[in-house]
Amino acid sequence: MGPTNHYIIQIHPTRRCNLRCLHCYSSSGPEERDQLPAALLLQAIADARDEGYQVSSFSGGEPILYPELPALLKHARANGMKTTVTSNGMLLDRRRLDAIAGFVNVLAISLDGIPESHNRMRANDRAFDMMQSRLEGVRASGIPFGFIFTLTQYNVNELDWAAEFAFCEGAKLFQIHPLEEVGRAANVLPGESPDAIESAYGFIESERIRKVYEGRMAVQLDLVHSQVMREHRERFVDDMDAGARPLAELVSPLVIEPTGRVAPFGYGFPDAYALGSLYSASIPELASAWRRAGWRRLQQLCRTTFDDAAAPRELPVLNWWDQLTHHAQRATIGA
């Protein structure tokens, strides 16, 4: 449920990362050791396939540092699923690329604007240069790749530069994702997520960029216009009973965190809506119990969020996932 084209299970196998980025939603870093056993994730991927999920998306932490990532990718592909990997790009040497080549549909590399902005967000003066130095090897590997640009309150003017950089480096996708103030970002970047005005500018600029690269590079913006919401309510609110429907039809993306916690929509989504832990039950077992009560609670959250978000407004561009999180947090506090 939600504005996605595919049913996605988002897997965060580890919080270990070579960087300590300011905007990290999972507060990952070199010192973190939260990590899931590969056997648990192999079973979860097969179970997710049986529940209707079509895409296994791996993030982190830095998933390249998870030793069993190649095995997980191969397993997902063997189960008929597409795969994506999100990386900061700095560690994509030939050995690591060879290990995953042929098993990744899209490699998404983080990009936070011009080199100075990128390095600031990554808290590392060499982050941009090291990432860029790996791109020749990425191209040689044959792995389709794109870039994810984090839109903040202050960098819409860097979108054009970032899109041109992505295209010139051979990217097939340029994804624009608004900063969400969760994890480390909530503590060190308060007030830097794009407000309604900046989101509107981002929407306009992304449409211009999309026309520039039409047919040559896909441009995706993770913001939505409230008019589109009103015209396609079924993408955001599911009024049907859960019944015996596959879990993928009820929740997408479904998130597996490095602690084993399984929750809807986003990393750290409030516990009141979570399915439970992989350490206590399998995905089908968690889903069976969740359908009886958790689904109704999530339905109500989506209705409340939709009624607010889709209402006519002067500045109509918004982040649906961020709106859901805010309403969920308010509902949890008020419970």
JOCOR-V32190 format. One record per pair of residues at least 24 apart in sequence whose ideal C-beta (glycine too) atoms are under 10 Angstrom apart, sorted by the first residue. I is the first residue (numbers start at 1). GAP is how many residues later the second one is. D is the distance in Angstrom with one decimal. If there is no record, write none. Layout:
[[I;GAP;D] [I;GAP;D]]
This chain:
[[1;233;9.3] [1;234;8.1] [1;235;7.5] [1;236;7.7] [1;237;4.7] [1;239;10.0] [1;247;9.5] [1;248;7.5] [1;249;6.2] [1;250;6.2] [1;251;6.4] [1;263;8.4] [1;264;8.9] [1;294;9.9] [1;297;8.0] [1;298;8.7] [1;301;6.8] [2;233;6.9] [2;234;6.4] [2;235;9.5] [2;236;9.2] [2;249;8.3] [2;250;6.2] [2;251;7.8] [2;262;8.8] [2;263;6.9] [2;300;8.2] [2;318;6.9] [2;319;7.6] [2;322;8.2] [3;219;8.9] [3;221;6.1] [3;225;8.6] [3;226;8.4] [3;229;8.1] [3;232;5.1] [3;233;6.6] [3;249;9.9] [3;317;6.0] [3;318;8.8] [4;51;9.0] [4;231;8.4] [4;248;5.3] [4;249;6.8] [5;49;9.5] [5;50;9.4] [5;215;10.0] [5;247;9.7] [6;47;8.5] [6;48;4.8] [6;49;4.9] [6;51;9.5] [6;75;9.6] [6;76;7.3] [6;242;9.1] [6;246;7.6] [6;247;9.3] [7;41;8.8] [7;44;8.6] [7;45;5.6] [7;46;4.8] [7;47;4.8] [7;48;6.9] [7;74;9.6] [7;239;8.1] [7;240;8.8] [7;241;3.6] [7;242;7.4] [7;243;9.8] [7;244;8.9] [7;245;4.6] [7;246;8.3] [7;247;8.4] [8;40;9.5] [8;45;6.7] [8;46;7.4] [8;47;4.5] [8;48;8.0] [8;49;5.4] [8;73;9.7] [8;74;9.2] [8;76;8.4] [8;240;8.4] [8;243;9.8] [8;244;5.4] [8;245;4.1] [8;246;7.4] [8;247;9.3] [9;35;7.7] [9;36;7.4] [9;38;9.4] [9;39;4.4] [9;40;8.9] [9;42;8.5] [9;43;9.9] [9;44;4.4] [9;45;8.9] [9;46;7.1] [9;47;5.7] [9;48;7.0] [9;49;9.8] [9;67;9.0] [9;72;8.3] [9;238;9.4] [9;239;8.1] [9;242;9.5] [9;243;8.1] [9;244;6.8] [9;245;5.0] [9;246;7.9] [9;247;6.9] [9;253;9.4] [9;274;8.5] [10;43;9.8] [10;45;8.8] [10;46;8.4] [10;47;4.7] [10;48;8.1] [10;49;6.5] [10;74;9.1] [10;76;9.4] [10;242;9.2] [10;243;4.5] [10;244;6.9] [10;245;4.8] [10;246;7.1] [10;247;9.4] [10;253;9.9] [10;255;9.2] [10;256;8.4] [10;257;8.0] [11;25;8.3] [11;30;6.4] [11;33;7.5] [11;34;7.7] [11;37;8.8] [11;45;6.2] [11;46;6.7] [11;47;5.2] [11;48;7.5] [11;49;9.4] [11;52;8.2] [11;55;9.6] [11;58;9.8] [11;61;7.4] [11;65;8.9] [11;72;9.9] [11;242;10.0] [11;243;9.4] [11;244;8.1] [11;245;4.9] [11;246;9.1] [11;247;9.5] [12;24;8.3] [12;45;9.5] [12;46;7.8] [12;47;5.5] [12;48;5.7] [12;49;6.5] [12;51;7.9] [12;54;9.5] [12;74;9.8] [12;243;7.2] [12;244;6.5] [12;245;5.4] [12;246;5.3] [12;247;9.2] [12;249;9.7] [12;255;6.6] [13;24;9.3] [13;25;8.0] [13;27;9.5] [13;28;6.1] [13;45;6.8] [13;46;8.8] [13;47;7.1] [13;48;7.4] [13;50;6.2] [13;52;9.3] [13;53;4.4] [13;54;9.5] [13;55;7.6] [13;56;7.1] [13;59;7.2] [13;243;8.2] [13;244;9.7] [13;245;6.5] [14;44;9.9] [14;45;9.9] [14;46;5.7] [14;47;4.3] [14;48;7.7] [14;49;7.1] [14;50;9.9] [14;51;6.4] [14;52;4.7] [14;53;9.3] [14;54;9.8] [14;55;9.1] [14;244;5.6] [15;45;6.8] [15;46;4.5] [15;47;9.3] [15;50;10.0] [15;168;10.0] [15;242;8.7] [15;243;4.9] [15;244;8.8] [16;44;7.4] [16;45;5.1] [16;46;6.8] [16;47;9.6] [16;49;5.2] [16;50;7.7] [16;242;8.7] [17;43;6.0] [17;44;4.8] [17;45;4.2] [17;46;9.3] [17;47;9.5] [17;48;6.9] [17;70;10.0] [17;71;7.5] [17;73;9.9] [17;74;9.6] [18;43;9.5] [18;44;5.8] [18;46;8.9] [18;47;7.0] [18;70;7.3] [18;72;6.2] [18;73;6.2] [18;104;9.9] [18;106;8.6] [18;109;9.5] [18;112;9.6] [19;42;9.8] [19;43;7.3] [19;69;5.8] [19;71;7.4] [19;72;9.8] [19;91;9.4] [19;102;9.6] [19;103;5.4] [19;104;6.7] [19;105;5.8] [19;108;6.7] [20;102;8.5] [20;103;5.4] [20;104;8.3] [20;164;7.7] [20;168;10.0] [21;67;7.5] [21;89;8.1] [21;91;8.4] [21;99;10.0] [21;100;6.1] [21;101;5.3] [21;102;6.3] [21;103;8.5] [21;106;8.7] [21;129;9.3] [21;162;9.6] [21;163;7.2] [21;164;8.7] [21;167;9.7] [22;90;9.2] [22;98;7.5] [22;99;5.4] [22;100;7.8] [22;101;6.0] [22;128;9.9] [22;157;9.6] [22;162;6.5] [22;163;6.7] [22;165;9.3] [22;166;5.1] [22;167;5.6] [22;170;8.8] [23;87;9.5] [23;89;7.8] [23;98;5.8] [23;99;9.1] [23;100;10.0] [23;127;5.9] [23;129;7.9] [23;156;5.6] [23;157;8.3] [23;158;8.7] [23;159;9.5] [23;160;8.2] [23;161;7.1] [23;162;4.5] [23;163;9.9] [23;165;8.3] [23;166;5.9] [23;169;8.1] [23;170;9.2] [24;36;9.1] [24;37;8.9] [24;97;9.5] [24;98;9.7] [24;99;9.6] [24;158;9.2] [24;159;5.4] [24;160;4.6] [24;161;6.8] [24;164;9.4] [24;165;10.0] [24;243;9.7] [25;34;9.2] [25;154;9.4] [25;155;6.3] [25;156;9.0] [25;157;4.8] [25;158;4.1] [25;159;7.7] [25;160;6.6] [25;161;8.9] [25;241;7.7] [25;242;4.9] [25;243;6.8] [26;33;8.3] [26;34;7.1] [26;35;6.6] [26;156;8.5] [26;157;5.3] [26;158;8.1] [26;231;7.6] [26;232;7.5] [26;241;5.5] [26;242;7.6] [27;34;9.9] [27;155;9.1] [27;156;4.6] [27;157;4.6] [27;158;9.0] [27;159;9.2] [27;160;8.5] [27;240;9.8] [27;241;9.3] [28;31;9.6] [28;32;5.9] [28;33;4.3] [28;34;7.3] [28;37;9.8] [28;155;8.2] [28;156;8.2] [28;230;8.6] [29;32;8.6] [29;33;9.8] [29;94;9.5] [29;155;8.4] [30;32;9.6] [30;35;9.5] [32;28;9.5] [32;29;6.9] [32;226;8.3] [33;225;9.2] [34;27;8.0] [34;223;8.2] [34;224;3.9] [34;225;6.0] [34;226;9.4] [35;25;9.9] [35;26;8.3] [35;30;9.4] [35;31;7.1] [35;32;9.3] [35;33;9.7] [35;223;6.0] [35;224;9.6] [36;30;8.6] [36;32;9.4] [36;36;10.0] [36;220;7.4] [36;221;8.5] [36;222;5.8] [36;223;8.0] [36;224;6.1] [36;242;7.4] [36;243;9.1] [37;31;8.7] [37;223;9.2] [37;241;9.4] [37;242;9.5] [38;28;8.4] [38;29;8.0] [38;30;3.7] [38;31;9.1] [38;33;6.2] [38;34;6.8] [38;37;9.2] [39;29;9.1] [40;216;9.1] [40;220;7.1] [40;238;5.5] [40;239;7.6] [40;242;9.4] [41;25;9.2] [41;27;7.6] [41;28;9.8] [41;30;9.1] [41;31;5.7] [41;34;8.4] [41;35;9.6] [41;215;7.4] [41;219;9.7] [41;237;8.3] [42;26;8.4] [42;29;7.3] [42;30;6.8] [42;32;10.0] [42;33;5.4] [42;34;9.3] [42;37;9.7] [43;32;9.6] [43;235;8.4] [43;239;6.7] [43;240;8.4] [44;28;9.5] [44;210;9.8] [44;212;6.2] [44;216;9.3] [44;218;8.4] [44;234;6.0] [44;238;7.5] [44;239;5.7] [45;27;6.7] [45;28;9.6] [45;30;5.6] [45;31;5.2] [45;32;10.0] [45;33;9.3] [45;34;6.2] [45;36;7.3] [45;38;9.8] [45;211;9.5] [45;238;9.3] [46;29;7.5] [46;30;9.1] [46;32;9.3] [46;33;5.8] [46;35;9.8] [46;236;9.7] [46;237;9.2] [47;32;9.9] [47;200;9.2] [47;231;9.4] [47;235;5.6] [47;236;4.0] [47;237;5.6] [47;238;9.1] [47;239;9.4] [47;240;8.8] [48;28;8.7] [48;31;8.4] [48;33;7.8] [48;198;9.9] [48;199;8.0] [48;200;7.7] [48;206;7.2] [48;208;8.7] [48;235;6.0] [48;236;9.5] [48;239;10.0] [49;26;9.7] [49;27;8.0] [49;29;9.7] [49;30;4.3] [49;31;6.6] [49;32;6.0] [49;199;9.4] [49;234;10.0] [50;29;8.9] [50;196;8.1] [50;197;9.2] [50;198;9.7] [50;233;8.4] [50;234;6.9] [51;194;9.7] [51;195;5.0] [51;196;4.0] [51;197;5.5] [51;198;9.0] [51;199;9.2] [51;200;9.5] [51;203;8.4] [51;232;6.2] [51;233;6.7] [51;236;6.4] [52;193;8.4] [52;194;3.3] [52;195;6.6] [52;196;3.3] [52;197;6.2] [52;198;9.2] [52;200;8.9] [53;26;9.5] [53;28;6.9] [53;193;8.3] [53;194;7.8] [53;195;4.7] [53;198;9.6] [53;199;7.4] [53;200;8.9] [53;201;6.9] [53;230;9.2] [54;26;8.2] [54;27;6.0] [54;28;6.4] [54;194;7.4] [54;198;9.0] [55;26;6.1] [55;27;4.8] [55;28;7.1] [55;29;6.6] [55;50;8.0] [55;51;9.4] [55;193;9.8] [55;197;8.9] [55;198;8.5] [56;25;5.0] [56;26;7.5] [56;27;5.2] [56;28;7.7] [56;29;9.6] [56;49;9.7] [56;200;9.9] [57;24;9.7] [57;25;8.9] [57;26;7.5] [57;27;4.5] [57;28;7.9] [57;29;7.4] [57;48;9.9] [57;49;9.0] [57;51;8.8] [57;196;7.1] [57;198;9.4] [58;25;7.1] [58;26;6.9] [58;27;4.9] [58;28;7.0] [58;29;9.1] [58;42;9.7] [58;46;8.9] [58;50;9.9] [58;198;10.0] [59;25;8.5] [59;26;7.8] [59;27;4.3] [59;28;8.6] [59;49;8.6] [59;196;9.4] [59;208;8.3] [60;25;9.5] [60;26;7.5] [60;27;8.3] [60;28;9.0] [60;198;8.0] [61;197;6.8] [62;24;9.1] [62;25;6.4] [62;26;6.1] [62;27;9.6] [62;28;8.3] [62;29;6.7] [62;48;10.0] [63;24;6.6] [63;37;9.6] [64;24;8.5] [64;25;9.0] [64;26;9.0] [64;27;5.0] [64;28;6.7] [64;29;9.3] [64;32;5.5] [64;33;9.3] [64;35;9.2] [64;36;8.2] [64;43;9.8] [65;26;7.0] [65;31;9.3] [66;192;9.5] [67;32;9.9] [69;27;8.7] [69;30;7.8] [69;31;6.7] [69;34;9.4] [69;35;9.7] [70;26;8.8] [70;28;9.3] [70;29;4.4] [70;30;5.4] [70;31;9.5] [70;32;9.9] [70;33;6.9] [70;34;9.7] [71;28;9.5] [71;32;9.6] [72;28;9.8] [72;31;9.1] [73;26;8.9] [73;27;5.7] [73;28;9.9] [73;29;9.0] [73;30;4.0] [73;31;6.2] [73;32;9.6] [74;25;9.8] [74;26;8.9] [74;28;8.8] [74;29;5.3] [75;28;9.2] [76;27;7.8] [76;28;9.8] [76;29;9.8] [77;25;8.4] [77;26;5.2] [77;27;8.8] [77;28;8.6] [78;25;9.3] [81;24;9.2] [82;24;8.1] [83;24;9.5] [84;24;6.1] [84;60;9.8] [84;62;9.4] [84;89;10.0] [85;24;9.4] [85;58;8.7] [85;60;9.4] [86;24;7.1] [86;62;6.8] [86;89;9.8] [87;44;9.0] [87;47;9.2] [87;51;9.6] [87;58;9.4] [87;61;9.8] [88;24;9.8] [88;30;9.8] [88;34;7.0] [88;36;9.2] [88;39;7.1] [88;42;9.0] [88;43;6.6] [88;46;9.9] [89;38;8.7] [89;39;9.4] [89;41;7.7] [89;42;3.8] [89;43;8.1] [89;44;9.2] [89;45;5.4] [89;46;7.5] [89;49;7.8] [89;56;9.1] [89;58;8.9] [90;32;8.6] [90;34;8.2] [90;36;8.1] [90;37;6.4] [90;38;9.4] [90;39;9.4] [90;40;4.4] [90;41;5.4] [90;42;9.8] [90;43;8.7] [90;44;6.9] [91;39;8.6] [91;40;9.5] [91;43;7.8] [92;38;9.6] [92;39;8.3] [92;41;9.5] [92;42;4.3] [92;43;8.4] [92;45;6.4] [92;46;5.9] [92;49;8.4] [92;51;9.1] [92;53;9.4] [93;40;10.0] [93;41;7.1] [93;44;6.9] [94;40;9.5] [94;43;5.6] [94;46;8.2] [94;47;8.0] [96;38;9.5] [96;41;9.3] [96;45;9.6] [97;37;8.4] [97;40;5.8] [97;41;6.6] [97;43;8.1] [97;44;4.3] [97;45;9.2] [97;46;6.8] [98;39;9.6] [98;43;7.2] [100;41;8.3] [100;43;7.1] [101;37;9.8] [101;39;9.6] [101;40;4.8] [101;41;6.2] [101;42;5.6] [102;39;9.1] [102;40;7.9] [102;41;8.2] [103;40;9.0] [104;37;9.1] [104;38;9.9] [104;39;5.2] [104;40;7.7] [104;41;8.7] [105;38;8.8] [105;39;6.6] [106;37;8.3] [106;38;5.5] [106;39;6.9] [106;40;6.2] [106;66;7.8] [106;67;6.6] [106;69;9.6] [107;31;6.7] [107;34;8.6] [107;36;4.9] [107;37;7.0] [107;38;4.2] [107;39;7.6] [107;40;10.0] [107;64;9.8] [107;66;9.7] [108;36;10.0] [108;37;7.2] [108;38;5.5] [108;39;7.2] [108;40;5.1] [108;63;9.5] [108;65;7.3] [108;67;6.8] [108;69;9.8] [109;25;8.4] [109;26;7.9] [109;29;7.6] [109;36;6.2] [109;37;7.3] [109;38;5.4] [109;39;7.2] [109;57;8.9] [109;60;9.1] [109;62;8.1] [110;37;7.4] [110;38;5.4] [110;39;8.4] [110;40;7.4] [110;67;9.6] [111;35;9.4] [111;36;4.2] [111;37;6.6] [111;38;5.2] [111;39;8.1] [111;47;9.6] [111;50;10.0] [111;51;5.6] [111;52;9.7] [111;54;7.1] [111;55;6.9] [111;58;9.6] [111;60;9.2] [111;63;8.6] [111;64;9.4] [112;35;9.8] [112;36;9.1] [112;37;7.1] [112;38;5.3] [112;39;9.7] [112;40;8.4] [112;43;7.7] [112;46;8.6] [112;50;8.3] [112;67;9.6] [113;36;7.2] [113;37;8.1] [113;38;9.5] [113;39;8.6] [113;41;9.3] [113;42;5.0] [113;43;9.9] [113;44;9.0] [113;45;3.9] [113;46;8.3] [113;48;7.2] [113;49;5.9] [113;52;9.4] [114;41;8.6] [114;43;9.6] [114;44;5.5] [114;47;5.7] [114;48;7.7] [114;51;8.7] [115;46;9.9] [115;50;9.6] [116;42;9.8] [117;33;9.6] [117;35;8.8] [117;37;8.7] [117;38;6.0] [117;41;6.2] [117;44;9.5] [117;45;9.2] [118;31;9.8] [118;32;9.6] [118;40;9.4] [118;44;9.0] [121;29;6.9] [121;31;8.3] [121;34;9.2] [121;58;9.2] [121;64;9.8] [121;68;8.7] [121;71;9.9] [123;61;9.8] [123;65;9.3] [128;37;9.9] [132;33;8.6] [132;37;7.8] [135;30;9.9] [135;34;5.2] [135;35;7.6] [135;36;9.0] [136;33;9.2] [136;34;9.6] [138;31;8.6] [138;32;8.3] [138;33;9.6] [139;30;7.8] [139;31;5.3] [139;32;9.8] [144;26;9.7] [144;27;9.0] [144;28;5.4] [144;29;8.1] [145;24;8.6] [145;25;7.6] [145;26;6.0] [145;27;7.0] [145;28;7.7] [146;24;9.8] [146;25;4.7] [146;26;5.7] [146;27;2.8] [146;28;6.3] [146;29;6.2] [146;71;8.1] [146;72;7.6] [146;73;9.8] [146;74;8.6] [147;24;5.4] [147;25;9.9] [147;26;7.3] [147;27;5.7] [147;28;7.1] [147;29;9.6] [147;70;9.7] [148;25;8.6] [148;26;8.4] [148;27;4.7] [148;28;8.0] [148;29;5.7] [148;72;9.1] [148;74;9.2] [149;25;6.9] [149;26;6.9] [149;27;5.1] [149;28;7.1] [149;29;9.9] [149;53;9.8] [149;57;9.7] [149;72;9.8] [150;25;9.8] [150;26;8.3] [150;27;6.0] [150;28;7.6] [150;29;5.3] [150;30;9.3] [150;35;9.5] [150;42;9.8] [150;43;9.7] [150;44;9.9] [151;25;5.4] [151;26;6.7] [151;27;4.8] [151;28;6.5] [151;42;8.6] [151;43;5.4] [151;47;7.7] [151;48;8.0] [151;50;9.5] [151;51;5.1] [151;52;10.0] [151;54;9.4] [151;55;8.8] [151;70;8.4] [151;71;8.5] [151;72;8.1] [151;168;9.4] [152;26;7.9] [152;27;4.8] [152;33;9.6] [152;37;7.6] [152;39;9.9] [152;40;4.9] [152;41;6.9] [152;42;6.3] [152;46;8.0] [152;50;9.7] [153;25;9.6] [153;26;7.8] [153;36;9.1] [153;38;6.9] [153;39;5.0] [153;40;6.6] [153;41;5.4] [153;42;6.3] [153;44;9.1] [153;45;5.3] [153;46;9.6] [154;25;9.9] [154;38;6.9] [154;40;8.9] [154;44;8.1] [155;24;9.2] [155;37;9.4] [155;39;9.0] [155;43;9.1] [155;47;9.4] [156;38;7.5] [156;41;9.8] [156;42;6.0] [156;43;9.1] [156;44;9.7] [156;45;4.9] [156;46;5.2] [156;47;9.8] [156;48;9.1] [156;49;5.9] [156;50;9.3] [157;44;9.0] [157;48;8.7] [159;42;9.1] [159;43;7.1] [159;46;5.0] [159;47;7.0] [159;49;9.0] [159;50;6.4] [159;60;9.8] [159;62;9.9] [160;45;7.2] [160;48;8.2] [160;49;6.7] [160;52;8.6] [162;47;9.2] [163;42;9.1] [163;43;8.8] [163;45;9.6] [163;46;4.8] [163;47;9.2] [163;49;7.4] [163;50;6.8] [163;54;7.7] [163;56;7.1] [164;45;9.0] [164;48;8.7] [164;49;9.0] [166;43;9.9] [166;47;8.8] [166;51;6.8] [166;53;9.3] [167;42;9.5] [167;45;8.7] [167;46;5.9] [167;49;6.9] [167;50;5.0] [167;52;9.8] [170;47;9.2] [171;42;9.6] [171;46;6.1] [171;47;9.1] [172;44;8.9] [172;45;6.2] [172;46;6.5] [173;44;6.9] [173;45;4.9] [173;46;7.9] [173;47;6.6] [174;32;9.0] [174;35;7.3] [174;36;9.0] [174;39;7.3] [174;43;5.8] [174;44;7.1] [174;45;5.1] [174;46;7.3] [174;47;9.6] [175;31;10.0] [175;43;8.4] [175;44;7.9] [175;45;4.5] [175;46;7.9] [175;47;7.0] [176;26;6.6] [176;27;9.4] [176;29;8.7] [176;30;5.5] [176;33;8.5] [176;43;7.4] [176;44;6.8] [176;45;4.7] [176;46;6.6] [176;47;7.8] [177;43;8.6] [177;44;8.4] [177;45;4.6] [177;46;8.9] [177;142;8.9] [177;144;9.6] [178;24;7.4] [178;43;8.8] [178;44;6.3] [178;45;6.2] [178;139;9.8] [178;140;9.2] [178;141;4.9] [178;143;9.0] [178;144;6.9] [179;140;9.3] [179;143;9.3] [180;42;9.7] [180;86;7.5] [180;87;9.1] [180;88;9.5] [180;139;7.3] [180;141;7.3] [180;142;5.5] [180;145;7.3] [181;141;8.4] [181;144;9.5] [181;145;9.9] [182;84;7.5] [182;85;6.9] [182;86;5.3] [182;87;9.2] [182;140;9.0] [182;143;7.2] [182;147;9.9] [183;84;7.2] [183;85;6.6] [186;82;9.4] [193;126;8.0] [193;129;7.3] [194;29;8.2] [194;123;9.1] [194;124;9.8] [194;125;8.0] [194;128;9.6] [195;120;8.6] [196;117;7.7] [196;118;8.1] [196;119;3.9] [196;120;8.5] [196;121;7.1] [196;122;7.3] [197;117;9.9] [197;118;6.2] [197;120;9.4] [198;117;9.6] [198;119;9.4] [199;24;5.6] [199;25;9.8] [199;26;10.0] [199;116;7.3] [199;117;9.3] [199;118;4.4] [199;119;6.4] [199;120;7.1] [199;123;9.9] [200;25;9.5] [200;114;9.3] [200;115;5.1] [200;116;7.8] [200;117;4.9] [200;118;9.6] [201;114;9.9] [201;116;8.9] [202;115;7.4] [203;112;9.6] [203;113;8.9] [203;114;4.4] [203;115;9.7] [204;113;8.8] [206;111;9.9] [221;96;9.0] [222;97;6.8] [222;98;8.5] [222;99;7.5] [222;100;9.5] [223;94;5.3] [223;95;6.5] [223;96;5.7] [223;97;8.1] [223;98;9.9] [223;99;9.4] [224;85;8.3] [224;86;9.4] [224;92;9.1] [224;93;7.3] [224;94;6.5] [224;95;7.7] [224;96;5.3] [224;97;9.6] [224;99;9.4] [225;85;9.9] [225;91;5.4] [225;92;5.7] [225;93;8.3] [226;80;9.9] [226;82;10.0] [226;83;6.4] [226;84;5.2] [226;85;7.1] [226;86;7.1] [226;87;6.2] [226;89;9.2] [226;90;4.0] [226;91;7.6] [226;92;6.7] [226;94;9.9] [227;83;8.4] [227;85;8.5] [227;89;6.3] [227;90;9.9] [228;82;9.1] [228;88;9.0] [228;89;9.8] [229;77;6.8] [229;80;6.3] [229;81;4.2] [229;82;9.5] [229;87;8.9] [229;89;8.6] [229;91;7.6] [230;76;9.2] [230;79;9.8] [230;80;4.9] [230;81;8.8] [230;82;8.4] [230;86;9.7] [231;79;9.4] [232;78;9.9] [233;70;9.8] [233;73;6.8] [233;77;7.4] [235;71;9.8] [235;85;9.2] [236;66;6.4] [236;67;9.2] [236;69;7.9] [236;70;5.1] [236;73;8.0] [236;74;7.8] [236;84;6.6] [236;87;9.8] [236;88;9.1] [237;62;7.6] [237;64;9.9] [237;65;5.0] [237;66;5.6] [237;67;9.8] [237;68;8.6] [237;69;5.0] [237;70;9.1] [237;73;9.4] [238;57;8.9] [238;60;8.9] [238;61;6.5] [238;64;7.1] [238;65;9.5] [239;60;7.6] [239;63;9.6] [239;64;8.3] [240;59;9.2] [241;50;9.2] [241;54;8.4] [241;55;9.1] [241;58;9.3] [242;45;9.2] [242;48;8.6] [242;49;4.3] [242;50;8.1] [242;51;10.0] [242;52;9.1] [242;53;4.3] [242;54;7.9] [242;56;9.6] [242;57;8.6] [243;48;7.9] [243;52;9.6] [244;44;9.7] [244;47;8.4] [245;46;8.3] [245;50;9.4] [246;41;8.7] [247;28;8.5] [247;36;7.1] [247;37;8.0] [247;39;8.7] [247;40;4.4] [247;41;9.3] [247;43;8.1] [247;44;8.0] [247;48;9.5] [248;39;9.8] [250;37;8.1] [250;40;8.6] [250;41;7.4] [250;44;9.4] [250;45;6.0] [250;48;7.8] [250;49;9.0] [251;24;8.2] [251;36;8.7] [251;39;8.7] [251;43;9.3] [251;44;8.4] [251;47;7.2] [253;68;9.2] [254;29;8.1] [254;32;10.0] [254;33;9.2] [256;27;8.6] [262;24;5.8] [262;25;8.9] [262;28;8.9] [264;26;9.3] [264;30;8.7] [264;31;9.9] [264;34;6.2] [264;37;9.3] [264;38;9.8] [264;60;8.7] [264;64;9.2] [265;33;8.9] [265;36;9.7] [265;37;9.7] [265;55;9.4] [265;56;6.0] [265;59;6.0] [265;60;7.5] [265;63;8.6] [266;55;5.6] [266;56;8.6] [266;58;7.8] [266;59;6.2] [266;62;9.5] [267;58;10.0] [268;57;8.2] [268;61;10.0] [269;29;9.8] [269;52;9.2] [269;55;8.0] [269;56;6.5] [269;59;6.5] [269;60;9.3] [270;31;9.3] [270;55;7.8] [270;57;9.9] [270;58;4.7] [270;59;5.9] [270;60;9.7] [270;61;7.9] [270;62;4.6] [270;63;9.3] [270;65;9.8] [271;57;9.8] [271;61;7.6] [272;25;6.8] [272;26;9.4] [272;29;9.0] [272;56;7.2] [272;57;9.5] [272;59;7.2] [272;60;5.0] [272;63;6.8] [273;24;6.3] [273;25;5.5] [273;28;6.8] [273;51;9.4] [273;55;6.1] [273;58;8.9] [273;59;8.5] [297;31;9.6] [297;34;8.6] [297;38;10.0] [298;26;9.4] [298;30;8.9] [300;27;10.0] [300;31;8.4] [301;24;10.0] [301;26;6.0] [301;27;5.7] [301;29;9.9] [301;30;6.4] [301;31;9.9] [302;25;8.9] [302;26;9.9] [304;24;9.5] [304;26;9.3] [304;27;7.6] [305;26;9.6]]
